[in-house]
Amino acid sequence: MKIDPEVREHLRERFAEFIKSKRMRQTPERFAILDKALDQRVHFDIDELYRDIESDYRVCRATVYNTVELLCECNILRKHYLNENQAAYELTDDRHLHLICMNCGSVREIRDHKFDEYFEQLKFGRFKASFISTNIYGLCSQCARRMKMKE
């Protein structure tokens, strides 16, 4: 997924303001981690991000973990648990449903504006939802085909 340069700059500015508001230093490593996170495929884990950034920067794994947590706090990234206990991250502005295969663990995304419209209309009384994460579990077509062939 390619991020528009204007969106990237806006997210960098938002992150800079967030870091400033927390009275933290605006280090080049934090912004490099943000940039690498924006360049990742839709779902990524911290180990993937660390391996990707490690080739360009000398940064410890703890810095990557801490920065990703800041990016989640800043509402740039969102943490999901799509497969068992492994956390996966994605941009908060990319709204979609997750179809998760219970056999092979593959994750497919579905984008449909009808779902967005439906979820935006939902009211939860006094509860104000920050975001809605929808995971649908089942069998992907490949696993279903393999199981049918075994019968």
N, C-alpha and C positions, 0 to 999 in steps of 0.2 A: 504494500500500500504506500503510495507516494503522498507526502504531505505538501500542500501548497506553501510556497515561501512566505506568503503573508500570514498564514495560519501559524507557521513555525515561529515567525518573529513575534507574533502576538503571544504565543505560549512561552517563549523565552522571557518576554517582558512580564508576563503574569508570574512566572517562577521567580524572576528577580525581585519583584515587589513582595512576593510571599516570603522569600528568604530574608529580605530586609525587615519585614514586619516581625520576624522571629529573632531579629538581631544576630543573624548568622552571617558568616562570610560568603561572598559570592565568588567561589573558587572556579577556575577554569575546568576542573574535574567534574564539578556538579553540572555545569552546562554541557560538557562533553557527554556525560551520562544521559542528560535530557535528549540531546541530539541523536545519540545512538538508540535510545528508546523510541524516538519518533521514526527511526529508520527500520525498526524491527517489523517482522511479519505481524499479522494482527494479534495473535496470542504468543507470548514469549515468557520464558521463565528467567529468573535472575542469573542463573548459570550461563544461559545463552547470551544474555546481555554482557555479562562479565567477560566471556571469551571474546566477544566482538570488540569490546572497548580495550581489552588488554593488549591487542595488537598495536594500538595507537597511543595509549597512555599507560604510564606506570601508576596504577591505582589499586588499592587493596579491595578485597571482596567486601569488607565491612563498609567501605565508602559507597560501593555500589548498592548494597542493601539499604543503607541509611538514606541515600539519595532517592532510591525508588520509593521508600516510605514517605519521604517529603513530597514526591511527585503525586502520590496517592492523597496525601493530606491536602495538597494544593488543588486537587480535583483535576489533574491532568491525566493521570493513570487511574485505572480501577483494577482491583485485585479480585480474581475469581478462583474458585476451586472446581475446575472442570473435570479433572480425573483424580479421584481419591484425595490424597492430601497434598498434591503438588499445586502450588499457587501459580497461576498464569496471570499475566498483565496485558492490558490493552488500553487504548485511548478512551477517555470517557465520552467523547463526542461521536464515537462510532456506534450507533444503536443498531442492535440486531438480536436475533434469537440464536441460541446454540442448540444444535442437534448433536447429541453425544451418543456414540455407539457403546453399549454396555459390554460388548465382546472385545473389540480391538482398541477402544478408547479414542477413535478418531472424532474430531470436532468439525462440524460444518456449520457455517453461518447462513442465516436466512434474513434478508432485509426486505421488509414489506411495510409500506407506509400505512396500511390498514391497521397493523399491530400498533404502530406509534400513535395513531389517532385514538385507538381504543384505550391504550394505557394512559394517555394524557387525560382522558375523560374520567378515569376512575377516581373516586373520592374515598378517603379512609377516615372519615370523621375528623377528629382533631389531630390525627397523625399526618405529618407532612413527609411524603416520600422524597428522598434525594435522587434515587434512581431505581429502576426495576431491572432485575436480571432474570432472564427466562432461559431455563435449561430444559430441554425435552430429551428424555432418555429412551433408547430403543436399540434397534439393530440397523446398521448401515446396509445398503444394498449388497455390497460384497459379502459381508458376513451372513446375511440372510440367504444369499445364493449358495454359499459354501455349506450352510446348515441343511439346505434343501437337498443338495447333492449327496450328503451323507445319509439321508433317509432312505 
